[in-house]
Each structure stands twice: as C-alpha cells, then as structure tokens.
Amino acid sequence: MHTVTQLRNSTANCYAKLATEERLQITSTKSSFCFGYPFILPLVICDYPFIREPKKVTVVDLASKKGIAITAAIVIGIVGASFLIWTIPQSSPDTVIAPPRTDAEILGDIYSKHNNLAADLESKFNDWKQGEVTSESMLAQISLDRSDIQNMRTQLENAQPAQEWQESYDLYVQALDSFLEYVDAMEMRIEDNNDKSDVDPELDGLKMKWENYVDESINAVRFSE
C-alpha cells in the first residue's frame, strides 16, 4: 500500500512540474507494471532534447525569404531580356528598314531591267535563227520575259510619281506596251518556224517603236530633282 501511495505522489509531482514548465505532452497511454501492480499510466515525455517547440517565424526570416525571391525575379528578368535581345536580331538579320526610293531611282531601275531583258531576248532570237536554240526553249523564254515586262508596267502605274515625273513615267509605260507587241510578233515567227531570214521589216519597225518611246521618256526626265 505504501508503494502505491509513493507512486501516486511521484506521478502527481511529475504532472505539476510539467504544467509549470508548459512542456507537458501526453502522446499515448501505456500499460505498465510497477512493482508487480498493473496501472494504466500516461506516457509522459519530459524534457527530451529531440522534442522542441515549433520555431517561430521572425521578421528577419520573412525579410530574408522576400529578398531571395526578389533577387531570383531580377535574375530571371535579366536573363530573359538578354535572350530576347540576342534572339530577335538573330531570327531576322536581313530585316532593314530602307528609305523610300525616289522617282528617279524607280524609273532608272525599270530602264535597266528592261534594256537588259531586251538585249538578252534579241540575242537568243538570233541564236534561234541560226539553229543554236530550239523553238521550245525560245518560247519558254518569251513567256518568262512577258511576265517580267508586265510586272514592270504595273510597278510604274502604281508608283504615283511627282507631277514633274509623270510624263516620263507615262512614256515609259507606252514603251513597255510597244515592247510587248514586239515580243508577240517574235513569238509568232518562232511558232511558224518557217521564216528565219535576217530581214524582217515588221519586226524591225516594232523594235524601233518601243526604242523611240524609251528615248522620249528619257528626254522628259526632270534632272532638277
């Protein structure tokens, strides 16, 4: 009986001590035997080094976490911006905003392309008459050249030049129209494949006609620009 009384007193003292220190944790109950007497005693964990109260988050901790987040965001922003600066020029290295061309540059470009095309076509036509170029090859070349001339004509019509250049543009449009008549007559001779003589008054007259329009267009140019 005395032993039971001592055990109860010891248990009461332990409870009182834990309540005072605010570290009482009762996790389970455990069946124990004490001196041969069975008792249902609470399993009391008293002041063990591995049991700690949850760490309180201080203002310093929050500031440190916030600083890390801000730093990470800045680094990500700098890396992303650097990637865009490198990628955009690399993806389109030939993208250059060119200044608008002047009326003289547009007409000069058409003149150069047209005369190079005409010289090449006439050279191949002479080769055809000599039997050095087939009719199929010649007709294919005429089809390509006709498309190029029509594109040049469209470019002149859509250019909207200044008033002092309008006459020169109009005359060159007529030159291109006359050149298309010259090409059509050449095509007919190739399709017939009979007349390959060097003398062809009709074809020579059409050639002279478009060349005269070119000369008139050049004479109408206002060089004061």
Secondary structure, 3 states (H helix, E strand, C coil): CHHHHHHHHHHHHHHHHHHHHCCCCEEEEEEEEECCEEEEEEEECCCCCCCCCCCCCCHHHHHHHHHHHHHHHHHHHHHHHHHHHHHHHHHCCCCCCCCCCCHHHHHHHHHHHHHHHHHHHHHHHHHHHCCCCCHHHHHHHHHHHHHHHHHHHHHHHCCCCCHHHHHHHHHHHHHHHHHHHHHHHHHHHHHHCCCCCCCCHHHHHHHHHHHHHHHHHHHCCCCCC
